[in-house]
Amino acid sequence: MVIDLNSAVEFLRERDNFLILSHAHPDGDTLGSAFALKYALEAVGKRAEVKCCDIIPKKFDYLGKSCDGECAYGTLIAVDVADTKLLGKDFEELYADKIELCIDHHGSNRMFAERTLLDAGAAAACEIILEIIHLLGVKPDKKIADCIYTGLTTDTGCFRYSNVTPRTMRMAAEMIECEADNVTINTVMFETKTRTYAALEKLAVAGMKMYLDGKCAVITVTQEMYRVSGSDESEVDAIASLPRQIEGVLVGVTLRERKDGSFKISMRSNRPINVSDICAAMGGGGHPQAAGCQVDGPLEAATETVVENVKKYIEKL
């Protein structure tokens, strides 16, 4: 069932021993939301841990340490998770039917949890988490402020995307007032590349292909590219924004090959394209300008499926 903020806060006050799940291939919003909520719950005397099925990229080390191995819990929460599939295969099997509260900002949320606090108008799940923190009576310290600011800036492309609202900017300003290190966070998230990522990006961009008279640009990241570059899946997220930046492109697509031969699809768009609708047709979802799904291989078939769905959408405009 869908609940409101006050009901969510009441639920958190009544429960204890929380395990907070982020989605697989974690980004700044799911991790910032999870750790900020953990610290806020601890501030009101609760026990809480954060867990992710994938290795958390080192650039997020400042947010906190996740629970490794078996984690005993009494209450299970998911943050920034629209579908149990996004938890990762192992976590979906372990936790899918046990999640008591989901806090999310994706309009495509599958309503899998017993309770869902959803605000599709929020630019980031961290916006909802900050409202919860306020209602819990917790004043954000630097640790919480860094978490919230990370979610805000990463899910808005450093406040450049169309999802930014006045509330987003007010919350960011509040977090800076609470000593969030905005300069360092923005530098690490948007201006710093590892050498292995730079090598991976070079390989991926070199193989970019254009479709639909230049309206769709497709980048592929293969397991072989990971091997050659020395990079891995923890570094690949930034590539998704590259194909959309080309003049004339309405839909930028990144196909990321998994070890099992399937492909994770990341789509980014320019207005008026709503890639959440395109991905929904392939079993995924997300936001109007940023969405994703999964497609089976091989590469040629996966590419054909994705481009065909983009074509169908564009032809309806």
C-alpha positions, 0 to 999 in steps of 0.5 A: 500500500502507498503511505505518506510521510507521516505514516512512514515516520511513524513506522520507523519510530515503531520498528528497530534493527533495520537493514536498508537495501540499495539497488545493484550497481549502486549510484550516489542516490541509492547509497546517499539515501541508505546511509543518510537514513541509517545515520538518522535512525541511529541518531534516534536510538535505533540500530541500522545497517546498509547492504548492497549486492554489488561492490560499492565503488571506492569513490563512495567510501566517505559515505560509510561502510556497508554490512558484509556477509550475513546481517541479522535484521528485524525490519527490511527497507529498500531505498531508490528501488523501483523493482525487486529485479534492481536489487540484483539476482541474489538479493531478489531471491533473498529479500523480494517478499520481505521488504516492509517499506520502500522509499522511492522517487520512480514513477515506474515503481512496481509497488512490491513492498508492504508499504511504499512511500513514493514521490515521483516529483522528487529529483532524487530519493535523497529529497524524500529521505531528508524530509523523513530526517526532519520529521524524525527531529534529527538535525543533519550533521556533516555525515548526513549532509554529505550523504544527502548532497551526494544523492542530490547532485548525482541524480541531477547531473550536478543540478543540470537535468530537467528534474531539478526543482526549487526544492532540490536547490533549497535542500542542496543549500541546506546541506551545504549549510550543514557542512556538506563538502560540495566542492569535493563531492562534485569534483569526485563525482563529475571531474575525476576519472581513473586511468582504467575508466579513461581507457574504457571510455576511449574503447567505448566511444570509438565503437559508438554507432548512430541510428535513425538518422542521427537521432539515436546514438548507441555505445556498447561496453563489452566484457572484453573492453573491461579486460583490455582497459583494466576497468570493471562494472563499478566504473561504467556508469558515467559512460551512459551520459556520453551518447546523448551529448552529441548534437542531434541525438534524442536518445543515447543508449549504452549497452553493458554486457554482463558476464552471463551474456545479457545486456544492461541497457541505460538510456538518456534522452533530450526533450521531448523523449521519455525514455522511461516509456521506451524502457517500460516496453522492454520490462524496465523503467525509470525517469523521463530523461534517464531509464534502464532495462535488461535485454538478452544477448547476443549483441546484434539482437540486443541492439536491434531490439533496443533501436527498434523500440526507440524507433517505434517511440519516435515515430509516434511523436 
